[in-house]
């Protein structure tokens, strides 16, 4: 090998030797990072998650969903499992994880060098084709110098995307639990109002008969007829709310066509005998909340970006050009060839832009990320405390209605019926007591609903996924009864 040839090879391969080689296997896998999502969600909700990327996986998910929905009447856990398997919005969120993996994969790759070849003296007298040939390889040296920093930032963003995917899954699970609870509670209210409407219908007929005998005035009859009419309208509204609540659950589960022919139970589960002990819920939330971990990674990525900006404050572009020039000359009837190597360094001189503005923006971005992280930690503590307080308080309220209010209203109605049969009390008192019992039953159902909603909000408060609407906004579903009777 001649010295000229060695010089030529060294000149051409210099940028590639500087580049090195880093494996991209971690980021190039089709389900890169999804195992982390599976582990995070399994810990929080105990459900299987699948990232559907081909026809075989889609068919597997479809078969699993059909099996789960075959029982027609589905419980809450079944609804959550169907949602995390079948919701297309969740699958779209998983694509963001794939995009982040592709970005990290791209960061690992070397920047392709630019190769140029030129001929001069084409058609020169005495030479066959050209007088000289020039070749060059241009590589961005600054990109190589900052490569490790860019890879670290891309990897941090990739881990952030994994947590965001897990967070989206947790949010869907929490929304589905709440939708199932609302749907079941709505149908339980329908059942209560159907019973109340039947009783009000009987009372209206009784009032009409008493009016015919002269035992009840026209005004009193009108009150009973009005109460029955108002309760009928209210029952229709509650039935509509129940159908809409079921539709919300259907959307979250991603069902359509024949898949919507399912039912939910007509009654919420009974209150548990014992509450979960979550005295350390703040510490659990700070340790496990996915959104807090996302904020930490955001601060980490911002810090790395700040250091990278600082490292490239003055030099924003740096390129090395390496190549060769081969020149041919004809002397004494012989063609003489001479090859020489060449190298050039090209960079920007920071005369006008010293990089201070970019440094200031990077510094402010870091300060912003730090403050957002601190705010997130404070809010998470408060959300965890609020969720546990709502859980305990709503349990006490629901138990109060179940153990005290409803039994008392039932006993009052029973005694009122006895005294009415004994002709001690009149019809007005009996009907008023019946209305109050209807109100108590509806309030008891709503109180039980609020408890189960508060219980469903515990997991999001600990793991992330949105706390949702806290319990406490109990509707008086029988408000028409408060003024309908006039007694």
C-alpha positions as CSV (number, residue, x, y, z in Angstrom):
1,X,0.0,0.0,0.0
2,X,1.5,3.3,-1.1
3,X,1.7,6.3,1.2
4,X,-0.7,8.2,-1.0
5,X,-3.3,5.4,-0.8
6,X,-3.0,5.2,3.0
7,X,-3.4,8.9,3.3
8,X,-6.5,8.7,1.0
9,X,-8.1,6.0,3.2
10,X,-7.3,7.7,6.4
11,X,-8.8,11.0,5.1
12,X,-12.0,9.4,4.0
13,X,-12.6,7.3,7.1
14,X,-11.8,9.9,9.7
15,X,-15.4,11.1,10.2
16,X,-16.7,7.5,10.5
17,X,-14.0,6.5,13.0
18,X,-15.0,9.5,15.1
19,X,-18.6,8.4,15.0
20,X,-18.3,5.1,16.8
21,X,-21.2,2.7,17.0
22,X,-24.1,2.3,19.5
23,X,-26.7,-0.5,19.5
24,X,-30.3,0.6,18.9
25,X,-31.9,-2.7,19.7
26,X,-33.7,-1.3,22.8
27,X,-35.6,1.2,20.8
28,X,-36.1,-0.6,17.5
29,X,-38.4,-3.4,18.9
30,X,-42.0,-3.2,17.8
31,X,-43.3,-3.1,21.4
32,X,-40.3,-1.1,22.8
33,X,-41.1,0.1,26.3
34,X,-44.5,-1.5,26.5
35,X,-43.5,-4.0,29.2
36,X,-43.0,-1.1,31.6
37,X,-46.5,0.1,30.8
38,X,-47.9,-3.4,31.5
39,X,-46.1,-3.7,34.8
40,X,-47.2,-0.3,36.0
41,X,-50.9,-0.8,35.1
42,X,-51.0,-4.4,36.4
43,X,-49.8,-3.1,39.8
44,X,-52.5,-0.5,39.9
45,X,-55.6,-2.1,38.3
46,X,-54.6,-5.8,37.9
47,X,-55.8,-5.9,34.3
48,X,-54.2,-7.2,31.1
49,X,-53.2,-4.6,28.5
50,X,-52.3,-5.2,24.9
51,X,-50.8,-3.0,22.3
52,X,-52.5,-4.1,19.1
53,X,-50.1,-3.8,16.1
54,X,-51.2,-6.6,13.7
55,X,-54.2,-8.6,12.6
56,X,-53.4,-11.5,14.8
57,X,-53.3,-9.4,18.0
58,X,-56.5,-7.6,16.9
59,X,-58.3,-11.0,16.5
60,X,-57.0,-12.2,19.9
61,X,-58.4,-9.0,21.5
62,X,-61.7,-9.4,19.7
63,X,-62.1,-13.0,20.8
64,X,-61.3,-12.1,24.4
65,X,-63.8,-9.2,24.4
66,X,-66.5,-11.5,23.1
67,X,-65.8,-14.0,25.8
68,X,-65.9,-11.3,28.5
69,X,-69.2,-9.9,27.2
70,X,-70.9,-13.3,26.8
71,X,-72.5,-13.2,30.2
72,X,-74.6,-10.2,29.2
73,X,-74.8,-8.7,32.7
74,X,-71.3,-7.4,33.3
75,X,-69.7,-6.4,36.6
76,X,-67.3,-3.5,37.1
77,X,-64.1,-5.5,36.8
78,X,-65.3,-7.0,33.5
79,X,-66.1,-3.5,32.2
80,X,-62.6,-2.2,33.1
81,X,-60.9,-5.2,31.4
82,X,-63.0,-4.8,28.2
83,X,-62.2,-1.0,28.1
84,X,-58.4,-1.4,28.4
85,X,-58.4,-4.1,25.7
86,X,-60.9,-2.6,23.3
87,X,-60.7,1.2,23.6
88,X,-59.3,2.6,20.3
89,X,-58.3,5.9,21.9
90,X,-56.0,4.0,24.3
91,X,-54.5,2.2,21.3
92,X,-53.9,5.6,19.7
93,X,-52.1,6.8,22.9
94,X,-49.8,3.7,22.7
95,X,-48.7,4.9,19.3
96,X,-47.1,8.0,21.0
97,X,-45.0,5.5,22.9
98,X,-43.9,4.0,19.6
99,X,-43.1,7.5,18.2
100,X,-41.0,8.3,21.3
101,X,-39.1,5.0,20.8
102,X,-38.5,5.9,17.2
103,X,-37.1,9.3,18.2
104,X,-34.7,7.7,20.7
105,X,-33.7,5.2,18.0
106,X,-33.1,8.1,15.6
107,X,-30.9,9.8,18.2
108,X,-28.7,6.8,18.5
109,X,-28.1,6.8,14.7
110,X,-25.1,8.6,13.3
111,X,-25.7,11.6,11.0
112,X,-25.0,10.5,7.5
113,X,-21.9,12.1,6.0
114,X,-22.2,14.2,2.8
115,X,-20.1,12.9,-0.1
116,X,-19.1,15.0,-3.1
117,X,-17.1,14.1,-6.2
118,X,-16.1,16.5,-8.9
119,X,-14.2,16.4,-12.2
120,X,-12.3,19.2,-13.7
121,X,-10.7,19.6,-17.1
122,X,-13.2,17.4,-18.9
123,X,-12.1,17.1,-22.5
124,X,-8.7,18.7,-21.9
125,X,-6.3,18.3,-24.8
126,X,-4.0,15.3,-24.5
127,X,-6.0,13.6,-21.7
128,X,-8.6,10.8,-22.3
129,X,-11.5,12.3,-20.2
130,X,-10.5,14.8,-17.4
131,X,-7.6,16.5,-15.9
132,X,-8.4,16.0,-12.2
133,X,-10.9,14.4,-9.8
134,X,-11.8,15.7,-6.3
135,X,-13.7,13.8,-3.6
136,X,-14.8,15.0,-0.1
137,X,-16.7,13.7,2.9
138,X,-18.3,16.3,5.1
139,X,-19.3,15.4,8.7
140,X,-20.9,17.4,11.4
141,X,-18.4,17.2,14.2
142,X,-20.6,19.2,16.6
143,X,-23.4,16.6,16.2
144,X,-20.9,13.9,17.2
145,X,-19.7,16.0,20.2
146,X,-23.3,16.5,21.5
147,X,-24.5,13.0,20.5
148,X,-24.3,11.5,24.0
149,X,-26.3,14.4,25.4
150,X,-29.0,14.1,22.7
151,X,-29.2,10.4,23.3
152,X,-29.7,10.9,27.1
153,X,-32.4,13.5,26.5
154,X,-34.2,11.2,24.0
155,X,-34.0,8.3,26.4
156,X,-35.5,10.4,29.2
157,X,-38.3,11.4,26.9
158,X,-38.8,7.8,26.0
159,X,-39.2,6.8,29.7
160,X,-41.6,9.8,30.0
161,X,-43.7,8.4,27.1
162,X,-43.9,5.0,28.9
163,X,-45.3,6.7,32.0
164,X,-47.7,8.7,29.9
165,X,-49.0,5.6,28.3
166,X,-49.5,3.9,31.7
167,X,-51.2,7.1,32.9
168,X,-53.6,7.0,30.0
169,X,-54.4,3.4,30.8
170,X,-55.0,4.2,34.5
171,X,-57.2,7.1,33.5
172,X,-59.4,5.0,31.2
173,X,-59.7,2.3,34.0
174,X,-60.8,5.0,36.5
175,X,-63.3,6.6,34.0
176,X,-64.8,3.2,33.3
177,X,-65.2,2.3,37.0
178,X,-67.0,5.6,37.5
179,X,-69.2,5.2,34.5
180,X,-70.2,1.7,35.6
181,X,-71.1,2.9,39.1
182,X,-73.1,5.8,37.7
183,X,-74.9,3.5,35.3
184,X,-75.8,1.0,37.9
185,X,-76.9,3.7,40.4
186,X,-79.1,5.3,37.7
187,X,-80.9,2.0,37.1
188,X,-81.3,1.5,40.8
189,X,-82.9,4.9,41.0
190,X,-85.2,3.9,38.1
191,X,-86.3,0.8,40.1
192,X,-87.0,3.0,43.2
193,X,-89.0,5.6,41.2
194,X,-91.0,2.9,39.5
195,X,-92.1,1.6,42.9
196,X,-92.8,5.2,44.0
197,X,-94.8,5.9,40.8
198,X,-96.9,2.8,41.3
199,X,-97.7,3.9,44.9
200,X,-98.4,7.5,43.8
201,X,-100.8,6.1,41.1
202,X,-102.7,4.2,43.8
203,X,-102.8,7.2,46.0
204,X,-104.2,9.3,43.1
205,X,-106.9,6.8,42.4
206,X,-107.8,6.7,46.1
207,X,-108.0,10.4,46.2
208,X,-110.4,10.4,43.3
209,X,-112.6,7.8,45.0
210,X,-112.6,9.7,48.3
211,X,-113.5,12.9,46.4
212,X,-116.5,11.1,44.9
213,X,-117.7,10.3,48.4
214,X,-117.1,13.8,49.6
215,X,-114.3,12.7,52.0
216,X,-111.6,14.7,50.2
217,X,-111.8,18.3,48.9
218,X,-111.0,19.1,45.3
219,X,-107.8,20.9,46.3
220,X,-106.5,17.8,48.2
221,X,-107.4,15.6,45.2
222,X,-105.5,17.9,42.9
223,X,-102.4,17.7,45.1
224,X,-102.3,13.9,44.9
225,X,-102.9,14.0,41.1
226,X,-100.1,16.6,40.7
227,X,-97.7,14.5,42.8
228,X,-98.3,11.5,40.6
229,X,-97.9,13.5,37.4
230,X,-94.6,15.1,38.7
231,X,-93.3,11.7,39.8
232,X,-94.1,10.2,36.4
233,X,-92.1,13.0,34.7
234,X,-89.3,12.5,37.1
235,X,-89.2,8.8,36.5
236,X,-89.0,9.4,32.8
237,X,-86.0,11.7,33.3
238,X,-84.3,9.2,35.5
239,X,-84.7,6.5,32.9
240,X,-83.2,8.8,30.3
241,X,-80.2,9.5,32.6
242,X,-79.8,5.7,33.1
243,X,-79.7,5.1,29.3
244,X,-77.2,7.9,28.8
245,X,-75.0,6.7,31.7
246,X,-75.0,3.2,30.0
247,X,-74.0,4.9,26.7
248,X,-71.0,6.5,28.4
249,X,-69.9,3.2,29.6
250,X,-70.4,1.7,26.2
251,X,-68.2,4.4,24.6
252,X,-65.4,3.8,27.1
253,X,-65.5,0.1,26.4
254,X,-65.3,0.7,22.7
255,X,-68.4,-1.3,21.9
256,X,-70.8,-1.0,18.9
257,X,-73.2,-3.0,16.9
258,X,-74.3,-6.2,18.6
259,X,-71.7,-5.5,21.3
260,X,-74.0,-2.9,23.0
261,X,-76.6,-5.6,23.8
262,X,-75.4,-6.0,27.4
263,X,-76.8,-5.2,30.7
264,X,-75.5,-3.8,34.0
265,X,-76.9,-4.9,37.4
266,X,-80.0,-3.1,38.8
267,X,-78.4,-2.5,42.2
268,X,-75.0,-1.3,43.4
269,X,-73.1,-3.7,45.7
270,X,-73.8,-3.4,49.4
271,X,-71.5,-1.3,51.5
272,X,-68.4,-3.2,52.7
273,X,-68.3,-4.2,56.3
274,X,-64.8,-2.7,56.8
275,X,-63.0,0.2,55.1
276,X,-59.5,0.0,53.7
277,X,-56.8,1.6,55.9
278,X,-55.0,4.3,53.9
279,X,-53.4,6.4,56.7
280,X,-50.2,6.5,54.6
281,X,-51.9,7.5,51.4
282,X,-49.8,10.6,51.0
283,X,-46.6,8.6,51.0
284,X,-48.0,6.0,48.7
285,X,-49.1,8.7,46.2
286,X,-45.7,10.4,46.3
287,X,-44.0,7.1,45.6
288,X,-46.4,5.7,43.0
289,X,-48.1,8.6,41.1
290,X,-47.2,8.2,37.4
291,X,-47.8,11.9,36.7
292,X,-45.3,12.9,39.4
293,X,-42.7,10.6,37.9
294,X,-43.5,12.2,34.5
295,X,-42.8,15.7,36.0
296,X,-39.5,14.4,37.5
297,X,-38.4,13.1,34.1
298,X,-39.4,16.4,32.5
299,X,-37.1,18.2,35.0
300,X,-34.4,15.7,34.3
301,X,-34.7,16.2,30.5
302,X,-34.8,20.0,30.9
303,X,-31.6,19.9,33.0
304,X,-29.9,17.8,30.3
305,X,-31.0,20.2,27.6
306,X,-29.7,23.1,29.7
307,X,-26.3,21.5,30.0
308,X,-26.3,20.8,26.2
309,X,-27.2,24.4,25.5
310,X,-24.4,25.5,27.8
311,X,-21.9,23.3,26.0
312,X,-22.8,24.6,22.6
313,X,-23.3,28.2,23.6
314,X,-20.6,29.7,21.4
315,X,-20.2,27.1,18.6
316,X,-23.6,26.2,17.0
317,X,-22.2,24.5,13.9
318,X,-19.0,22.7,13.4
319,X,-18.2,20.6,10.3
320,X,-15.0,18.8,9.1
321,X,-14.4,18.3,5.5
322,X,-11.9,15.5,4.5
323,X,-11.1,14.4,1.0
324,X,-8.6,14.0,-1.8
325,X,-7.6,15.4,-5.1
326,X,-6.1,13.4,-7.9
327,X,-4.5,15.3,-10.7
328,X,-3.3,13.9,-14.0
329,X,-0.7,15.5,-16.3
330,X,0.9,14.3,-19.5
331,X,4.6,14.7,-19.6
332,X,7.0,13.2,-22.2
333,X,4.2,11.2,-23.6
334,X,3.4,9.6,-20.2
335,X,0.4,10.3,-18.0
336,X,1.5,11.3,-14.5
337,X,-1.0,10.9,-11.6
338,X,-0.6,12.6,-8.2
339,X,-3.1,12.2,-5.3
340,X,-3.1,14.5,-2.3
341,X,-5.4,14.6,0.8
342,X,-7.1,17.6,2.1
343,X,-9.0,18.6,5.3
344,X,-11.1,21.6,6.2
345,X,-12.8,22.8,9.4
346,X,-15.8,25.0,9.2
347,X,-17.5,26.7,12.1
348,X,-19.6,29.8,13.0
349,X,-17.8,32.7,14.7
350,X,-20.1,34.1,17.5
351,X,-19.5,37.7,16.7
352,X,-23.2,38.8,16.9
353,X,-24.9,36.0,18.8
354,X,-23.0,35.1,22.0
355,X,-25.6,32.5,23.0
356,X,-26.8,34.5,26.0
357,X,-30.5,34.5,24.8
358,X,-30.5,30.7,24.3
359,X,-28.9,30.2,27.8
360,X,-31.5,32.4,29.4
361,X,-34.3,30.5,27.7
362,X,-32.8,27.2,28.8
363,X,-32.4,28.5,32.4
364,X,-36.1,29.7,32.5
365,X,-37.3,26.4,31.1
366,X,-35.5,24.6,34.0
367,X,-36.9,27.0,36.6
368,X,-40.4,26.4,35.1
369,X,-40.0,22.6,35.2
370,X,-38.7,22.7,38.8
371,X,-41.7,24.9,40.0
372,X,-44.2,22.7,38.1
373,X,-42.7,19.6,39.8
374,X,-43.0,21.3,43.3
375,X,-46.6,22.3,42.6
376,X,-47.4,18.7,41.4
377,X,-46.0,17.2,44.6
378,X,-48.1,19.6,46.8
379,X,-51.3,19.0,44.7
380,X,-50.8,15.2,44.9
381,X,-50.6,15.3,48.7
382,X,-53.8,17.3,48.8
383,X,-55.6,15.0,46.3
384,X,-54.6,11.9,48.2
385,X,-55.9,13.4,51.5
386,X,-59.1,14.6,49.8
387,X,-59.7,11.2,48.2
388,X,-59.3,9.4,51.6
389,X,-61.4,11.9,53.4
390,X,-64.2,11.5,50.8
391,X,-63.9,7.7,51.0
392,X,-64.3,7.7,54.8
393,X,-67.0,10.4,55.0
394,X,-69.1,9.1,52.2
395,X,-69.1,5.6,53.8
396,X,-70.3,7.1,57.1
397,X,-73.1,9.0,55.2
398,X,-74.2,6.0,53.2
399,X,-74.2,3.8,56.3
400,X,-76.2,6.5,58.2
401,X,-78.9,6.4,55.5
402,X,-78.9,2.6,55.4
403,X,-79.0,2.1,59.2
404,X,-80.9,5.1,60.4
405,X,-82.9,7.2,57.9
406,X,-84.4,4.4,55.7
407,X,-85.4,2.2,58.7
408,X,-87.0,5.1,60.5
409,X,-88.9,6.2,57.4
410,X,-90.1,2.6,56.9
411,X,-91.2,2.3,60.5
412,X,-93.0,5.6,60.3
413,X,-94.9,4.5,57.2
414,X,-95.8,1.1,58.8
415,X,-97.1,2.8,61.9
416,X,-99.0,5.4,59.8
417,X,-100.6,2.5,57.9
418,X,-101.6,0.8,61.2
419,X,-103.1,4.0,62.6
420,X,-104.9,4.6,59.3
421,X,-106.4,1.1,59.4
422,X,-107.5,1.7,62.9
423,X,-109.1,5.0,61.8
424,X,-106.8,7.0,64.1
425,X,-105.0,9.0,61.4
426,X,-106.3,10.3,58.1
427,X,-105.3,9.6,54.5
428,X,-103.2,12.8,54.2
429,X,-100.8,11.7,56.9
430,X,-100.4,8.3,55.3
431,X,-99.6,9.8,51.9
432,X,-97.2,12.3,53.3
433,X,-95.3,9.5,55.2
434,X,-95.1,7.5,52.0
435,X,-93.6,10.4,50.1
436,X,-90.9,10.9,52.7
437,X,-90.0,7.2,52.5
438,X,-89.6,7.6,48.8
439,X,-87.2,10.5,49.3
440,X,-85.2,8.6,51.9
441,X,-84.8,5.5,49.6
442,X,-83.6,7.7,46.7
443,X,-81.2,9.6,49.0
444,X,-79.9,6.3,50.3
445,X,-79.2,5.0,46.8
446,X,-77.3,8.3,45.9
447,X,-75.3,8.1,49.1
448,X,-74.3,4.6,48.3
449,X,-73.3,5.7,44.8
450,X,-71.2,8.5,46.2
451,X,-69.3,6.0,48.4
452,X,-68.5,3.7,45.5
453,X,-67.4,6.7,43.4
454,X,-65.1,7.7,46.3
455,X,-63.7,4.2,46.5
456,X,-63.1,4.2,42.8
457,X,-61.2,7.5,43.2
458,X,-58.7,6.0,45.7
459,X,-56.6,4.2,43.1
460,X,-56.2,7.3,40.8
461,X,-55.2,9.3,43.8
462,X,-52.4,6.8,44.6
463,X,-51.3,5.7,41.1
464,X,-52.5,8.6,38.9
465,X,-55.1,8.7,36.1
466,X,-57.4,11.5,37.3
467,X,-59.2,11.9,40.6
468,X,-62.5,12.6,38.9
469,X,-65.5,14.2,40.6
470,X,-65.3,13.8,44.3
471,X,-68.2,12.4,46.2
472,X,-70.6,14.7,47.9
473,X,-72.9,16.2,45.2
474,X,-75.9,14.1,46.1
475,X,-79.0,14.8,44.1
476,X,-82.4,14.8,45.7
477,X,-84.0,12.7,43.1
478,X,-87.4,13.0,44.7
479,X,-87.4,16.8,45.0
480,X,-90.8,16.9,43.3
481,X,-92.2,15.2,46.3
482,X,-91.2,18.0,48.6
483,X,-93.8,20.3,47.3
484,X,-96.2,18.0,45.4
485,X,-98.3,16.9,48.3
486,X,-98.7,20.2,50.2
487,X,-99.2,18.5,53.5
